[in-house]
Amino acid sequence: MSKLSTTLGRSGNPALTSEVFNKSITSQGEVMTLQGTVNKTIFSLFLLIAAGSFTFSAAYSWLIWPGFIGGFIVALITIFKKEWAPVTVPIYAVLEGLALGGISFIYQEAFYPGIVSQAILLTVSIFVALLFAYKTRIIKPTENFKLGVFAATGGIFLVYAVSWIMALFGASMPIMDPSNASLLSIGFSLFVVVIAALNLVLDFDFIEEGAERGAPKYMEWYGVFGLLVTLVWLYLEILRLLAKLQNRR
């Protein structure tokens, strides 16, 4: 168990593992701090929201795929070139914002006014609640906890992969359809939201460990990257869940 835990690190996010610190710890230069990470998180969220506000209209919905594809490419660069994070993470935030703005507009037009504001409020509320639970140790990221979240996250992304492959052949997976209001479909989305939320706890733990171990300054941006990945995932799944619940009425 301990060996596996060391391999997985302190985050369910594959990009955020303890091995990252083992390869980047340095005794020279500035080091990672919690306050520095908080400041960079606020700045990155500002970029994401500003970009999303720009594309929140029918005129810019075409930027959804360029935003997601560009964000995916930049994410891969960030994972393999962590020292580039001070440059790549702000770019990632903007690209994801462009995509999220267009998707949010489509959801609002297709389902009901207010779905976007509700999803944003729920995402922020979950983030604050999980941060409080982590800081007060109501939720402790033990080895079993981390292993469980990692396994569940892997299972969810396996379902995503199967869904994407099916889409290439013109088929679809019903539980991934936002208009599918069956109990199974809603239950799946609720499960995904819970797992995405729990990944936040592990992201907080990763950032705290980095500050404790004196990771290089650029790791503040890498910690922000992990948070952004989880928050974007959480927001999209909350949108999907709200859409399904609306169709249930």
N, C-alpha and C positions, 0 to 999 in steps of 0.2 A: 504493500500500500504506500509506504513512504517513498519508495523509488518512483512509483507511478506519479505520486503527487508532485515530486520534484520535477518530473518531466512536464507535467501540465502547468506547473507554476501556481500563482495565486490569482489567476483570472480564468474565467470560462471563455474569454475572448482569445482565439488562437494567436492573435498578434501580441497579446500581453502575457508573457510568461516570465518566470524568474530567470530563465536562461538569458533573457534580454539583459538583465543586470549583470550576470556573470561575464558577459562579453563586453559590457560598456563601462563598468566601474573604473574610475580613474582617480588618482590622487592629486591631479593638477587641474587648475582652472575652477570656474564656478560650478556649483553643484545644484541639483534639483531640490526645490522647496515646495511645500504645500501651497504657500501664498502665491508663488510664481505660477504654479499650475492652475490655481483658481483664476488668476488674472487672465491667463491665456485662454482658459475655458470661456470666460465671459466675452472676450474679444472674438473668439471663433464662433460662438453662438450668435453674436451680433452680425457677423459676416453671413452666416447661414440664413438668419431671419431676413436680413436686407435683400439677399439674393432671392429668397422665396417670395418676398413681397413684390419684387419686380416681375416675376413670372406668374403671379397669381391672376391670370387672365387668359381668355381664349387665344389672344394674339400670340402668346409665348409658350403655348402648350407643346410646341414642337421641340422645345429645349429639354423636355423630360429625358429622352433617350441620350442625347449628347451629354447631359448632366450626369446621368447614372453611369454611362460607359466611361466618360472622362474621370468620374469619381472612382470607379473601380480600378482604372489604370493607375491613378495617383495613389490609391490605397496600396496597391502592390508595390509601387516604388517606395512608399513610406515603410512598409514592412521589411523590405530587403535593404533599404538604405536609411536606417533610423536617424543617422546624423543629418539627413536632409529634412527632417521633420519640421524645423522652423520655417521652411519654405513650402513644403508640400501640404502641410496640414491646413493653413489658411486657404490654399487653392482647393483642397478637398472640401472644406466648409462651403465655399462659394459654389462649387459644382453640385454638391448635394442640395444646397439651397435652391438652385435653379430647377433641379428635378422635383423637389418636394413642393415647390410653389405650383408647378403645373399639375402635379398629381392631386394636390389639395383642391385646386379649382375644379378639376374633373369630378372629384368626390362630392363637392358641394353642389355642382350642377346636376349630378346624377341621382343624388339621394335627398338631402334636405339642407336648407340654410342653417348654419350653426354647427354642422358636424365638424368643421375644421377647428372652430374655437373650442368646442368640447374636447377634441382630441389633444389640442395644445394644452388646455387646462389639466387634463388627466395626465399627460406626460410630465408636466411640471410638478404636479402634485405627487406622482409616484416617485419622481426623482428626489424631491424634498423629503418625502416619507422614508425612503430607503436610506438616504444620507443620514437622517436622524437615527434610524434603527441601527445603522452601522456605527455611528459615533458613540451611541449609548450602549453598544454591544447587546442590543436586543436580538440582533441577528449576528452570529459569529461565523465567519467563513472558515469553518473547520475543514480538515482534509476530506471528510465524507461529503460535506456540503459542496465543496468545490468539484469533487468528482461527479456528484449527482448532477449539478448544473452543467458541467462540461458534457456529460453523456446526453442529457436532454437536449442541449443546444446542437450537438452533433446529429441527433436523431431528427430534429426539426429541419436542419439544413439538408439532410438526406431527402426528406419529403419535398423540400423546395427543388432540389436537383431533379427528382423524378418528375415533378410538375413541369419544370422547364423543358425537359426532354420530351415529354408528352406534347407540349405546346408546339415543338418543332414538327410534329407529325399531325398537327391539326386537332389533337385531342386535349382534354382538360381534366383536371382533378376537381371534383365538385366541392370539396372542403376548402379549396383556395378561392372559390368564387364569392366576391363580396355580396352578391345578391342571393346566395344560398342561405336561407334562414332555418335550416334544419338544426335540431338539437346537437347532432354530431358535429356539424360545421361550426356552430357557435362554441361548442365545448373545445374544439381544437384551437380556435382563435383565442379563447380565454386562457388555455394552457400556454400558448405561445407568448401571450402578453405577460403571464406570470414568470416564465423562464427569462424573457428579455429583461424584466424588472430585476430579477435576481442576479443577472449578469452585471448590473450596476454595482451591486455590493462587491463583487469581485474586482471590478474596475477601481472602486475606491481603495480596496485593499492593495492593489498593484501600485497605485499612486503613492499611498502611504509608505509602502515598502521601499519604493524608489527614493523617497525623501530620507527615510531612515538610513539607507545604505549609502547615501551620498552619490547617487547616480549623476552622470554629466548633465549640464543645464539643458541640453537639447531634449533630454528625456521628459521634461515638462510637456513639450509639444507632443511627444509620443503618447504620454498619458492622456492628453486631451484628445488625441486621435481615437484612442480606445473608447473614451466616453462618447464621442460623436457617433462612432459606428453603432454603439448600443442604443443611443437616443434616437437615431434615425430609424433603426429597426423597430424600436418600441413604438414610436409615433405612427409608423406605417401600419403596424399590426393593430393599434388602437383604432385607427381609421377603419380598417377592415372589420373589426369587431362591432363598432358602432353602426356601420352600414348593415351588417347582418341583423343586428338587434332591431334596427328600424324596419327592415322587411318582415320581421317577426310579428310586428304589431298588426 
